[in-house]
């Protein structure tokens, strides 16, 4: 008997094992120990476990033989896989290569101890084949996201007109920075999904097994099947894609999702593939403005793939701390309880929604949370641990380059060209968090911005993108 191991982050509807005629049985293993490693948000645990069980049930309904270990059996991941291999007399084990570093080696060791033959499928959860991705990063060691993104467009033909970009521009980022209109705008709600029997069972188990993890499993809100994920995607394309581009950097205290797709939880568990998303978006080109199409697809085929490439090309990112920051995040960042009264309004509001939903959109992650963490001197490893724990779509391959590189500038400029810090003025312009510009200017975020530049002036002074802010900082400290 030959078996294929399917991971909880690889629940593809067209998983390569399903097309492999040599595979007799499918193996899935839940491990409580994996969810004990960090205080993962209860919604993330529900998402992974419920999606795994739905995937297994769907394959059984197709007539497949599925062998399943539940976390309630108390087995570790390694023990669970070894148990299934031994109990069912497996002679070989296949699996799709994992995005997170070290997982493939671990599975290979398990198979070696079980004395079974191994086979690895290419990772099909991304647009770019691994050999092409790795070769590009080897050939362009100092290239930036925009270079990679143009290569992706040319390689795939997405939004191309002959040899040039659709509309004559590669990037419409300048058009996609509008705040919400002062008079308000109708924002379509996310689809509502009623938990079925499988999900309700998982919710009860999570509340019992991980009661101290952040969030409340009873408020679970995400799709856990391919059909529901496709419905989620269709709703985004039909209802929010049109205005996504214009308002993708906007913020609002009363609106956690705005026009964002919230598809990364499904993408990062395999309920959707990036090609599912690309195809659905390209089919909706009728009255959708090109800046919205380009801005969204840039996230899917550009930024997401760039993060994966950076993670693979730069394993040293995980230990980076170019600014020498050492402060550890306090316990209240995980619970939302006992938050200091002087925490700035934007940070407080976004933290509340993260504790509630396990989610915040990308500009809140970068310019509210990441900005504050950087200003306050939190250690990048501590920040990374928090993001991995609290966010339903967070995995090592995407968080390491995002946190150590983009958000916390711990790599000194490998991923991003400058630290993403700002004072209250930017946040007020994009989200109107305070009563007015004066209050924003007098906020702790503004003070923290200038303090950050002053503390790290020696490291940052050669950065041309910070020349003007550093000059302003110096003029502020000059005696009158």
N, C-alpha and C positions, 0 to 999 in steps of 0.2 A: 504494500500500500504506500502511495505517495501523497503527502499532505502539503497544503499551503497554509502558512500562517498569515492572518489578516490583522493588521494593527488598527487600533481605534482612531488613528489619524489617517487611515487609508481606506475608508469605506466607499470606494468608488463603485458606481453602478456597473462599470465595465472594468472591473479589476482584472489585471492580466491573468490571474490564476483561473478566472472563469472561462477563459478561452484556451487554456492549456489542457490538451487532451490527456496528459499524463497524470493530472491531479485527480485523486479519488475522494479526498476529504478536505474540508476547510476547517481550520482551527482558529478559535478566538479565545483570548484569555483576559479576564478582568483581574486586576491585582489591587487589593486595598493598599498595599505598601507603596505603590506608585502615587496614590493620592494622599498618602501620609507624608510624602517628602516635603511638600510645601503646603501652606494653608490655602489650598485652591478654593476659589469661589464655588459655592454649592451649585450654581448654575452651570459651571464648566463641568463638574463631575456628572451632573445629570445629563448634560449634552452628550458627553462621550459614552457613558454607559447605556443610555437609552438609544442612541444612534447605533451602537454595536448590536444591541439586542434586536432592533428593528432590521438591521442588515442581515443578521443571522436568520430571522424569521422569514424574510423575503427570499433568501436563498433556499431555505427548506421548502418553501411553497413552490419553488421551481423544480424541486426534486433533488436538490443537492444534499449530500451528507455533511452535516455540520457538527463538529465536536466543540463544546463550549465549557469553559470554566468560569464560574461566577466568583466575585470577590468574597461572597459569604462563605466560600469553602476555605478561606484563610491561606491560600497558597500565594507565594510570590510569583512574579511573572516567569522567572526561570523555572521554578518548580512546576508551575502550571503547564508550560510548554513541554517540559520533560515528561510530565505525567501523561499528557495526551499522546506523545510519541510512543511511549512505552505501552500504555494501555491498549492502543489500537494497532500495534505492530508496524509502525511506520518504517519504511526503508529509505525514505528521502523527505527532505523538507525544502520547500520553496517559499520565498517571500519577496515582496516589492521593496526595493531599497528605501531606507528611511531618510527623511530630510535632516533629522537631528543627528549630530555627530556621535558616534559610539554605539548606536543602536544595532547597526549591522554586525559589528564585531561581537556584540553581546549575543545576538541570535546565533552567529556562527559558532561561538563557544558552546552554546547549549546543544547545538546539533552535533558538535564534535564529541561532547561527552556522551551523547546518545548513540554515537557511531552510525549516523545516517548521512547519506549523500546530501549535498546542498545545491541550490539553484537560486539565483537572484534575478528578479525582473527589474527593468529600468523603472525609475520613479516617474509615474505618469500623472502626478498631481500638479505639474507645472507646464508652462508653454515651451520652455527651452530644454532640449535634451542635455543631460549632464555633460557629455564630452564637448559639445559646442559651447556650453556655458563656461566650463573650466578653461577651455582654449581661449575664449575671448578675454577673460580676466588675466590669463597669463600674458597675452599679447598686448594688453592695455593696463599695465599695473597702476597707472595714475589717472586713468580715465574717470570721468564723473558720470552721474546718473543720466545726464542729457545725452552723452555720447552713447551710452548703452541703449537708451530708449530709441535713438535714431536707428541704431543697428537692428533693434527688434522690429521696428516698423519696416525697414528695408528687407529684413530676413523673412518676415511673415506676410508682407504685403498688406497689412492692416492699415486702413486710412491712407492709402497711397494712390496717387494718380500718375501712372508711369513711374518715372524715376524720382518724382518729387512728392512732397506731402500733400494730402487733400487740403484744399483751400489755400495752398501756398505757404503755410506756416507749419513748423514742426510742433510748436508749443503755444497754447493759448492761455498760459498761466496768468498773464497780465490781465486777461479779461475775467478771470475767475476769482476775484478778490473782493467781491461786494458784500457789505453787511446786509442784513435783512432790512427791507424798507421800513421807514418810521411809521408808516400807516398800517403796517402789518401785512401778512401774506398767508394764504391758506396753505397749511402743511399737511399733506395726507398722512394718516397714521400708518404704522406698520401693520401688516396682517396679524390677525389674532388666531392663535392655534390652541385649540382645546386639548389638553393632555389626554391621551388614550390610556388604556389599561396598562400597557407596558411602561409608559412614562410615569403614570401615577405610582406604580410599584417602585420604580427607581427613586422617585421623589421621597417616598417613605423610607427607603433604605438609606438614602443619603442623609436625611434628617436624623436618623438613628445612629448611623455609623460615624458621621462627621458633623456633629451638632455644633462644634465650635468653629467650623470654617465660616468665612464671611458669607453674607447673603442669606436669603431664605429660599430654600428649594421650592416652596409652595408658590412662589412668584415666577416660576420658570416660564420663559416666553419664546424660545427659539425652535426652529424646525429641526426635526430629528429623522426625517425620512427624505428620500430623494424627491418624492412627489411634493411634499411640503416645501422643500428647498426650491424646487422649480417654481412653485407658486409664489414664493417670496421674491424670487428673481423677476418673475413676470410682473408682479405688483410694482417693483421698483422701476422697471422699464416703462410701464404704462403710466405711473403716477408721479414719479419723482425725478427720473432721469432728465427731463426737460430743463429743470431748474437746478440740477446738481452742480453744473459747472459754475454758474454765476455765484452761487452761495456756498461753495464747498469749503471756504475758509471762515464762513460766518459762524457766530455763536449766539446762543440765547439762553438765559437762565432758566426759562420755563420750557424749553424744547431740547430734549437730549439727543434726538435723532435727526431732526431737520430733513434735508433731502438726501441723506446718505443711504447707501444700499444695505448696510449691515449684513453683507454677504460673507465676510471673512470667517465667521464661525463655521459656516457650511463649507467654504473652500478649504479651510485648514483641517477639516475632518474627512474630506472626500465626498461629502454629500453633493457638492457641485465641483466641476473642474473649471479651470480658467477658460477653457474653450467653450464650455456651456455658457459662461457669462459673455464672452466675446461675441459668440454667435447671436445670442439674444439681443445684445445691444446693437450690433450692426444691422439686424433686421428691423430696428426701430428708427431708422434714419429719417423717416418722413418729415416731421416738423420739429425734430430735436435739434437744437442749435449745435453747430460743429464744435464750439468751445466746450459744451457739455459732453459730447461724445469723446472728444480728444482728452479732456480732463479726466474723465472716468477711466477710459482705456489706458491712460498713462499709469494709473494706479495698478491696473491688473497686469498688463504685459510689461510695464516699465518698472515701477517701484517695487512691487512684490518680487519680481524675478531678480531685480538688482540686489535686494536684500539677501536673497538666497545665494546669489553669486558671491557677494561680499563675505557671507558667512563661510562659504566653502574656501574662498581664496585667502581669508585672513583669520585663521584659528586664534591668532594672538589677541584678537579683539576682546575675548572673554576675560582677559586679565588686565585690560588697559585701564589706566588711571592717570592720564597726562597732567591733570590739574592737582593731583595729590589730595583728593577729597576723602574724608574719613568718617563723617557723621553717619550714624545708623538711623534708619527710619523708626520712629516710635510706634508702639503697639496700636495707637489710635488710627494710624493709616490703614490698618487692616480691618478694624471693627467699626470705624466711624463714630465711636463713643469716646467722650472726653476730649473732643477736638478743641484746641485752644481758641479762646474768644477772639484773639487778634489775627487768626488766619484770614487772609484776604478773601473777599467775597467770591471771586471766580474759583479759587482753589477749593473753598468750602463747598460750593455748589457742585462742582465737578466730582469731588470726592464722594459726596452724598449719592450721586447717580451711579458712580462706579460701585459703591458698596451695594446699591440696590440692584443694578442690572448686570454688573460685571462688564461694563462697556462704557466707553466715551469715544467720540469720533476723533479723527486723526489730528485736527488742529487743537483740540482740547488736550490731547495727550502730549503734544509737542509744546504748545505755547502757553498752556496753563500749568499742567502738572510738571512736565519736563523742565520748563522755565523756572518754576519755583524750586524744584529739587536742586537745580544747578545753582541758583542764587544762594540757596541755604547751605550749600556745601555737603550735600548728602553723597555718600560713597556710591559710585556707579554700580558696584556689585549689589549693594543694598537696594538701589532703585530697580535694577533688573529683576531681583527676587520678588519685589512687590508687583511689578507688571506681570511676571509669569504667574503669580498667585491670583491676582485679582481679575484678570481679563479673560473672558471666555474664548478669545481667539489667539491667545498668547502661547507660543512654543519657542523653544530655544533658537531654532534657525532664523526666525524673524525678529525676535526680541533682542538678541545679542547685537546685531548690527544697528538696529533701530535705537536701542538704549545707549550702548557704549559709543556708537558712532554719531548718529543723527541727533539724538536728544541730549546726551550728557557730554559730548565732545571729549570723551575719555580717550579716544584714539589720537587726539591731536590733529585731526583733519584728514583722515583716510576716507571716511564715508562722506562727510559734509565739509564744506569749505570754511565754516565759521560756527561758533556756538550760537544756538538759537535762544537768545535771551532778549527780553524786552521789558520795558516799563509798562505802567498802566495805560499810557496813551494808545498803544496798539490794541490792547485788549478792549479798551473803551470804544475804539473806532469799529472793531469787528463784533462787539457784543453788548455794548452799553450796559456794563455791569454796575457802574456807579451812578450817582445822581447827575453827574456832569463832568466835564474835562478837568475842573479844578480838583474834584475829589479823586479822580484817577491819578492826577499828577502827584497828589499828596499821599498816595497809597503806599503800603509796604512793598508792593511789587516794583514801584518806581525807585524807592530807596534801595531795594535789593539789587536792581539793575545797575545802578551807579556803583554800589559797593562791589559788585562782582567784577566790573571792569577795572576798578582800582586795585582789588586784591590780586588779579591775574594779569595786570598790565605787562609785566615782563614776558609772559608767555605769549600774549596776544599782540604785542606791538608790531610784529612783522606781518600781521594779517591785513592785506590791503582792503578787505571788505569791512574791517573794523576801524579803518583810519579815521573816519569822521566821528563815530561815537567816542573813540579814545581821545580825540582832540577836544570834544565837548566835555568829556569827563575831566580832562586836565584844566580846562578853563573854569570849570566849576570849583575846583579846589584852589585855584590861584587866589591869593589875598586881594581884596578890593583895593 
